Amino acid sequence: MEESAFASFYESTKQQLWLYIARTVQDHAAADDIFQESYIKFLQYTPREKHELALKSYLYRIATNVINDHWRKQKRTRKWFASKTEEVPASNNTTDIDMRHDLTDALQHLAPQQRSMVWLAYVEDYTHKEIAEMLKVKEHSVKVLLHRAKQKLLEIFKHKGITSEVSP
């Protein structure tokens, strides 16, 4: 990939990729490392497809693999996530800040793959097919796993006393 093409690609993808990584690993220092490693690996082997959507999908697949490597290296478990969460008083009339905190807290209780899927589907607005390609799972599995992740989030919110008038 030529330097100017990469510079343009980097500018168009850097913010979304870093947010995806940071939300997934919940650690800004690790997110910075994973972010850099993802672009290094991207530059080491750029796929034949040259249109931006294919390149972006490839970059996210690399980032997801680096994130998975991070989890394996760190041997993070759900117990670790539980020790990092803070108890938040439940309230049906939360402010935007409280809702963001509650959502961040709830996402920490999801497995890394579930967190990645939720982020890619509902924040990045990728299709199930695109998520399946990025995470190397079957498209049907994405639908099932997203459904399970949403159900788990609902259970977490219910446990905290957070309810919504809108059904999932």
Residue, then its C-alpha position, 0 to 999 in steps of 0.5 A: m500500500e502506498e504511503s499516501a493511500f495508507a495515510s488516508f486510510y489511517e485518518s478515516t479509520k483510526q478513531q473508530l478502531w481505537l474506540y472499538i479496541a478500548r471498549t473491548v479491552q477496557d484498558h487504555a494502555a492496552a488499547d494503545d498497544i493493540f491499536q498500534e500492533s493492529y496497524i503494523k500487522f495490517l501493513q505487513y500484509t495488505p489483502r488483494e482487495k483494495h476497496e475501503l470496506a474490504l480493507k476496513s473489515y480486514l483491519y478489524r479482523i486483525a484488531t480482533n485477533v490481537i485483542n484475543d491474543h491479549w486476553r490469552k496472554q493476560k489470562r483474563t477471566r470473568k472474575w477479573f472483570a468482577s473485581k474491577t466493577e463498581e457498585v452503582p446505585a440503581s435508579n429508574n431515572t438515571t442521567d445520561i452519565d449514569m446510563r453510560h456508566d451502567l452500560t460500561d459496567a454491564l459490558q464488562h460482564l460480557a465475554p470479550q467476543q460478546r462485547s466485540m459483537v455488541w460494539l460492532a453491531y450497535v456502535e459501528d453498525y456492521t451487518h451480521k455478515e461483516i461481523a462474521e467475517m471479522l470474527k471468523v464465525k458463521e453468520h448464523s452464529v452472530k445472530v445467536l450470540l448477539h441475541r444471547a449477549k442482549q439477553k445477558l445485558l437485560e439480565i444485568f440491568k434487571h439485577k441492578g434495578i434498571t428497567s426500560e419501557v421499550s422492549p428489546 
